[in-house]
Amino acid sequence: MTAVDARQAQLSAAYRHCAAIAAEHGKSYFLATRLLTPDRRPAVHALYAAARVADDFVDHPGADPAGDLMSWSKALLEELETGWSEDPVRLALVHTYRRYDIPLEHLVDFLAAMTSDLSIAGYADLDALDRYMWGSASVIGLQVLPVLGTAPGVAREEAAPHAIALGEAFQLTNFLRDVGEDVDRGRVYLPADLMAAHGVTREQLAEKRFDDRFRELMREMVAVVRRRYDDAAPGTPMLAPESRDCVRAATDLYGGILREIERADYRVLDRRVSVSKPRRLAVFARRLTAAQVARVRVTIANPKSRSSTGA
């Protein structure tokens, strides 16, 4: 095996490692990526895996979480300059960033948001939460956008606000689902002013005390999140046709978490709601045919298109 072959094998293994992380930890997300063209999937898996690893330094800390995150971040930024890493997740991310020319500032902003989780335990209002989510969610949408591609005649900048809104909608959905888990880690992602308006305290969350006040707070937050999904919706037709059904499936699945929260009467303090496997598979199946048709149309229109052939 030549040196070039060895490096290619190492890169392929790195992407497979990222896919395994996505499959284990982001079942809905991973299922939606199956609707992408084969050439796009590894990059999305790499972006997910890197975000997961960085997040784990915060959510499942070792003896020195700040030092661990800083060391990992420093190595990653240096490797983006050299173009190579011996760490599989960082290698796949480096390759993805360079292949799709993703702006470095998105990664810097994301790492800064992860670092802030080590010292910031709550947010005064929705504006403050939005500022945090710029680095933790908005830039995720901006990272994925170059991989998904845009439709002919649509500039990336035109689709960007909707990608930002979708990233925020997904993260806000996670925040509502994970209220009980997050407070156990010492963090609350519900705006403090809305909590106060409904008479809900951090102590109540920590004690997992469900009541009408918490129900109404969650009801209001679900409405906030749905407005973010509405803001994101016009962006899907701006994407490359063969990427749209992945985004539609992910939106259906994450939107389904909101429906499950409502179905559970907003009782999320002592349990984790989720979309059932049959429901996830039904969403996937409904989108699969449309995704395949889109690929065929792109291939007919442009037989040498990398995105349509998966080459």
Order of alpha helices (4+ residues) and beta strands (2+ residues): alpha-alpha-alpha-alpha-alpha-alpha-alpha-alpha-alpha-alpha-alpha-alpha-alpha-alpha-alpha-alpha
